Amino acid sequence: MKGQFAFDFVHHPDRLKTPFIRDDHGQLVPATWDEALDKAAAGLLEAVNEHGRHSLYAIASGRAPNEAGFTMQKFVRAGLGTSYIDNCSRA
């Protein structure tokens, strides 16, 4: 079942509960949320600076409610400056 009422995956024992980043050797290591978000922001900025804003693409989850999809597309359009957005709910 897809959508906001498919909540079982949140309690799955294999669910990641902490962010991971790659270290200098390419290994995944646990990180704080601040470290992970800073690294993600730096990577997005680098991609935009090297390849332009339309080098970014966003895909929304079919398990998210409409409000989350709306918020995501607003962020992608206004914050990242691209309109390349899709979702996996059509699959």
N, C-alpha and C positions, 0 to 999 in steps of 0.2 A: 504494500500500500504506500502510495506516495502522498506527500502533502504534510501539512502541519500536525496532523493527528497520528503520523507514523513516528512515534516517540521511542520505540524500543531500541533503536540504534544508539540513542543517547546513553543508555545504561549497559551497552554491550561490554563485556570484560576486556575486549581487545581495543577499545576506543582509546585513542591518544588523549591524554589529559594535560600534557605540557607541550609547548612548542619545541621544535628541534631546528638547529641550523647546521650547516656544514662547516667543519673546521678547516684549517689550512691543508689538511691531508685528504679532504673530501669525505671525511667520516661524519655521520650525523651525531650530534651531541645535544643534550638538553640545554635549553636556554631560558632566560626570563622572557616574559611577554615584551618588555621594552626592547631587549636585544633583538628578538625576532622581528618585531614591527619595524625597528630602525633598519635592519638588514633588508627587509622586504621593500621599504620605501626607497632605500638607496639603489636597489636593483631596478625598480620601476623608473626612477629618475635617470639612471644610466641608460636604460633601454630607450627612453624618450630622447635623451641627448644624442645618442648614437644613431638611432634609426627613425626618429620622428614619433609623434603621438599616436599615429595609426598603426604603429608596430605592436600596440597593446590590444588584447582581446579579453573579454570577460565572459564567463559562463556561469549562470545561476543554477542553483540546486533545485531539483524537482521536489525535494523534501521541505523546502522553505515556503512559508506563507507568501501570499501576494505582496504584503507590505514589505517583506525583506527583499523581494525581487525589485520592487519599486525603488526602495532605498539604494540598492546596489546599482541600478541603472542610473540613478541621479548622480551617485558618486562617480561612476565611470564617465558619464558625459561631462559633468561640471568639473570634477576633480582631476581626471586624467585627460580629458579633452578628446576622447574618441567615442564613436558611436558603434564600435564593433562589439556587439553584445548578443548573446544567445542564451538558451537554457536547455537543460537536458530532459525536460518533461515531455518532449515530443518523441523521445525514444521508446 
